[in-house]
Amino acid sequence: EAATTTAWLTCPALAFRRFVNAFHSTLKKNDNRFLFLRPCPRVMCETLGECYSMMLLLLCSGDVEMNPGPVTRSEVLLELDSLPDEPSEQMAVLFHLLKDLQARSVQSARSQAELVADLKSIKAGQKNIETKIGCIQKRLDAVEEKTNALDDFGQNMSSFQSSVETMTTQQNLLQSRLDELEDQSRRDNLLFWGIPDSRESWEQSEAKIKSVLTGLFDVLPDNVIERAHRLGTHSPSKCRPIIVKFSSFKIKENVLSARTKLKATDVTVSEDFSPATRHARKKLIAFAKNQPGAPTFQLRYN
């Protein structure tokens, strides 16, 4: 270990260490731009090692510029300045430059032609798209018109449905009134079933009914029957009923009450109703017959 100032100066490591110990990096004040301070020799050595490694990597990388790009004007001027002195060599270099320029011009023209073709294709596609959009717009307008028409039709249908429901209610009411009026017009009628049928006139039918009524009542008025005739056309295989209109409702009720006296014969008596009333009474009779125990019943009203 050196003990003198000269020895310290002749030993760079010790001098550097002495310098660092004497002047801390955070306390060093100097306007020298090239002064490079490190906190200790170890950090200084690491920094120098990294710089050296980076330099070796840059040297090993070679030419990393894969696509230098087009020749700039400054490069062309440099090439012109570096032309050889011989005219023949100058002509060769100029010919090479012209050939390169022509190739670049041809390539630029091709690129421009391709660009123009692409632009035309884009314009054609855009025009086609605009045409299709126009057709779609027309179809949408037509659909919108139809939708509006359907909305109006739906509103009309709603009002029409309301009118139909009202008319249906009125029709049902009128039909019930007509059925009631028809039943009122038939209230003096009775149907006689089981009387032998033949091709006969209404007078003969009335005479047969009077003979049946004579067995029910001891005294029979002369004008008790207003009219009597067969229903439907004559058929040898069927016995048509005889509908009888009596002169009053009381006589009709008396005959209907005495029909039990005809059980010994094949003749039966029933009331005359409208088709709607007959259908309703048929359902009521079927309902009564299906009841458990099969109770006896009698229909008095519809």
Secondary structure in CASP SS format (residue, H / E / C, confidence):
PFRMAT SS
TARGET T0000
AUTHOR 0000-0000-0000
METHOD secondary structure of the structure
MODEL  1
E C 1.00
A C 1.00
A C 1.00
T C 1.00
T H 1.00
T H 1.00
A H 1.00
W H 1.00
L H 1.00
T H 1.00
C C 1.00
P H 1.00
A H 1.00
L H 1.00
A H 1.00
F H 1.00
R H 1.00
R H 1.00
F H 1.00
V H 1.00
N H 1.00
A H 1.00
F C 1.00
H C 1.00
S C 1.00
T C 1.00
L C 1.00
K C 1.00
K C 1.00
N C 1.00
D C 1.00
N C 1.00
R C 1.00
F C 1.00
L C 1.00
F C 1.00
L C 1.00
R C 1.00
P C 1.00
C C 1.00
P H 1.00
R H 1.00
V H 1.00
M H 1.00
C H 1.00
E H 1.00
T H 1.00
L H 1.00
G H 1.00
E H 1.00
C H 1.00
Y H 1.00
S H 1.00
M H 1.00
M H 1.00
L H 1.00
L H 1.00
L H 1.00
L H 1.00
C H 1.00
S H 1.00
G C 1.00
D C 1.00
V C 1.00
E C 1.00
M C 1.00
N C 1.00
P C 1.00
G C 1.00
P C 1.00
V C 1.00
T C 1.00
R H 1.00
S H 1.00
E H 1.00
V H 1.00
L H 1.00
L H 1.00
E H 1.00
L H 1.00
D H 1.00
S C 1.00
L C 1.00
P C 1.00
D C 1.00
E C 1.00
P H 1.00
S H 1.00
E H 1.00
Q H 1.00
M H 1.00
A H 1.00
V H 1.00
L H 1.00
F H 1.00
H H 1.00
L H 1.00
L H 1.00
K H 1.00
D H 1.00
L H 1.00
Q H 1.00
A H 1.00
R H 1.00
S H 1.00
V H 1.00
Q H 1.00
S H 1.00
A H 1.00
R H 1.00
S H 1.00
Q H 1.00
A H 1.00
E H 1.00
L H 1.00
V H 1.00
A H 1.00
D H 1.00
L H 1.00
K H 1.00
S H 1.00
I H 1.00
K H 1.00
A H 1.00
G H 1.00
Q H 1.00
K H 1.00
N H 1.00
I H 1.00
E H 1.00
T H 1.00
K H 1.00
I H 1.00
G H 1.00
C H 1.00
I H 1.00
Q H 1.00
K H 1.00
R H 1.00
L H 1.00
D H 1.00
A H 1.00
V H 1.00
E H 1.00
E H 1.00
K H 1.00
T H 1.00
N H 1.00
A H 1.00
L H 1.00
D H 1.00
D H 1.00
F H 1.00
G H 1.00
Q H 1.00
N H 1.00
M H 1.00
S H 1.00
S H 1.00
F H 1.00
Q H 1.00
S H 1.00
S H 1.00
V H 1.00
E H 1.00
T H 1.00
M H 1.00
T H 1.00
T H 1.00
Q H 1.00
Q H 1.00
N H 1.00
L H 1.00
L H 1.00
Q H 1.00
S H 1.00
R H 1.00
L H 1.00
D H 1.00
E H 1.00
L H 1.00
E H 1.00
D H 1.00
Q H 1.00
S H 1.00
R C 1.00
R C 1.00
D C 1.00
N E 1.00
L E 1.00
L E 1.00
F E 1.00
W E 1.00
G C 1.00
I C 1.00
P C 1.00
D C 1.00
S C 1.00
R C 1.00
E C 1.00
S C 1.00
W H 1.00
E H 1.00
Q H 1.00
S H 1.00
E H 1.00
A H 1.00
K H 1.00
I H 1.00
K H 1.00
S H 1.00
V H 1.00
L H 1.00
T H 1.00
G H 1.00
L H 1.00
F C 1.00
D C 1.00
V C 1.00
L C 1.00
P C 1.00
D C 1.00
N C 1.00
V C 1.00
I E 1.00
E E 1.00
R E 1.00
A E 1.00
H E 1.00
R E 1.00
L C 1.00
G C 1.00
T C 1.00
H C 1.00
S C 1.00
P C 1.00
S C 1.00
K C 1.00
C C 1.00
R C 1.00
P C 1.00
I E 1.00
I E 1.00
V E 1.00
K E 1.00
F E 1.00
S C 1.00
S C 1.00
F H 1.00
K H 1.00
I H 1.00
K H 1.00
E H 1.00
N H 1.00
V H 1.00
L H 1.00
S H 1.00
A H 1.00
R H 1.00
T H 1.00
K H 1.00
L H 1.00
K C 1.00
A C 1.00
T C 1.00
D C 1.00
V C 1.00
T E 1.00
V E 1.00
S E 1.00
E E 1.00
D C 1.00
F C 1.00
S C 1.00
P H 1.00
A H 1.00
T H 1.00
R H 1.00
H H 1.00
A H 1.00
R H 1.00
K H 1.00
K H 1.00
L H 1.00
I H 1.00
A H 1.00
F H 1.00
A H 1.00
K H 1.00
N C 1.00
Q C 1.00
P C 1.00
G C 1.00
A C 1.00
P C 1.00
T C 1.00
F C 1.00
Q C 1.00
L C 1.00
R C 1.00
Y C 1.00
N C 1.00
END
